[in-house]
Amino acid sequence: MAIGMRAYQKYWLSFIAIHICLFFLPSSIFGVKATAVIPYYSIWGVLELGNFVGLPVIGKVTEDMFIAPITFIGWSFVVSFWLLLYLLISQVISHLTSK
């Protein structure tokens, strides 16, 4: 990490890196269907929250579709949700561990 970074920025980048690793590595390394839970709920759990709030995060489903398409607003909501959640957590940890 860069020398001039603040503590909360280091925590934030660490959380993002861990989330990305947990998203991609389990299913590619282990190949167990149970490891698909992490990627599934890190996207669809947040989309359900956005849908509950009333945002158009999920597109219309037709008969031939296996899964509903995620709109641009949906993907923006998912990415923003995780980035802001990890930023909040990292700032709290940084505040609690500062001198």
C-alpha positions as CSV (number, residue, x, y, z in Angstrom):
1,M,0.0,0.0,0.0
2,A,1.1,3.6,-0.5
3,I,3.0,5.3,2.3
4,G,0.8,8.3,2.4
5,M,-2.5,6.5,2.8
6,R,-4.6,6.9,5.9
7,A,-5.5,4.0,8.0
8,Y,-9.2,3.9,6.9
9,Q,-8.1,3.8,3.3
10,K,-5.9,0.7,4.0
11,Y,-8.8,-1.0,5.7
12,W,-11.2,-0.1,2.9
13,L,-8.9,-1.4,0.2
14,S,-8.4,-4.6,2.3
15,F,-12.1,-5.1,2.6
16,I,-12.6,-4.7,-1.1
17,A,-9.8,-7.1,-1.9
18,I,-11.2,-9.7,0.5
19,H,-14.7,-9.3,-1.0
20,I,-13.3,-9.8,-4.6
21,C,-11.3,-12.9,-3.5
22,L,-14.4,-14.4,-1.7
23,F,-16.4,-13.6,-4.8
24,F,-14.2,-15.3,-7.4
25,L,-11.9,-17.8,-5.6
26,P,-14.2,-20.3,-3.8
27,S,-16.1,-21.5,-6.9
28,S,-13.1,-21.5,-9.1
29,I,-10.8,-23.4,-6.7
30,F,-13.1,-25.8,-5.0
31,G,-15.9,-26.2,-7.6
32,V,-18.4,-27.0,-4.9
33,K,-21.9,-25.7,-5.4
34,A,-22.2,-24.5,-1.9
35,T,-19.5,-21.9,-2.5
36,A,-21.8,-20.1,-4.9
37,V,-23.7,-18.7,-1.9
38,I,-21.2,-15.9,-1.4
39,P,-21.4,-14.4,-4.9
40,Y,-25.2,-15.1,-5.1
41,Y,-26.1,-13.2,-2.0
42,S,-23.6,-10.4,-2.3
43,I,-25.4,-9.5,-5.5
44,W,-29.0,-10.7,-5.1
45,G,-29.3,-9.8,-1.5
46,V,-28.5,-6.2,-2.2
47,L,-30.8,-6.2,-5.2
48,E,-33.6,-7.4,-3.0
49,L,-32.9,-4.5,-0.7
50,G,-33.0,-2.1,-3.6
51,N,-36.2,-3.7,-4.9
52,F,-37.8,-3.3,-1.5
53,V,-36.9,0.4,-1.5
54,G,-38.6,0.8,-4.9
55,L,-35.6,1.1,-7.2
56,P,-35.9,-0.5,-10.6
57,V,-32.9,-2.8,-10.1
58,I,-34.3,-5.9,-11.8
59,G,-35.6,-5.9,-15.4
60,K,-38.7,-7.6,-16.7
61,V,-38.7,-11.4,-17.0
62,T,-40.1,-13.3,-20.0
63,E,-41.0,-16.9,-20.2
64,D,-37.7,-18.0,-21.8
65,M,-35.5,-16.4,-19.2
66,F,-33.7,-18.4,-16.5
67,I,-33.0,-15.4,-14.3
68,A,-34.1,-11.8,-14.4
69,P,-31.8,-9.3,-16.0
70,I,-30.1,-6.7,-13.7
71,T,-30.4,-3.1,-14.8
72,F,-27.7,-0.5,-14.9
73,I,-29.2,1.0,-11.8
74,G,-29.1,-2.4,-10.2
75,W,-25.4,-2.9,-10.8
76,S,-24.7,0.7,-9.7
77,F,-26.7,0.1,-6.5
78,V,-24.8,-3.2,-5.7
79,V,-21.3,-1.6,-6.3
80,S,-22.3,1.5,-4.4
81,F,-23.7,-0.4,-1.5
82,W,-20.6,-2.5,-0.9
83,L,-18.2,0.3,-1.4
84,L,-20.1,2.6,1.1
85,L,-20.6,-0.3,3.6
86,Y,-16.9,-1.1,3.6
87,L,-16.0,2.6,3.8
88,L,-18.2,3.0,6.9
89,I,-16.8,-0.1,8.5
90,S,-13.2,0.9,7.8
91,Q,-13.8,4.4,9.2
92,V,-15.3,3.0,12.4
93,I,-12.4,0.5,12.8
94,S,-9.9,3.3,12.1
95,H,-11.6,5.6,14.7
96,L,-11.7,2.8,17.3
97,T,-8.0,1.9,16.8
98,S,-6.6,5.4,16.6
99,K,-4.6,6.8,19.5
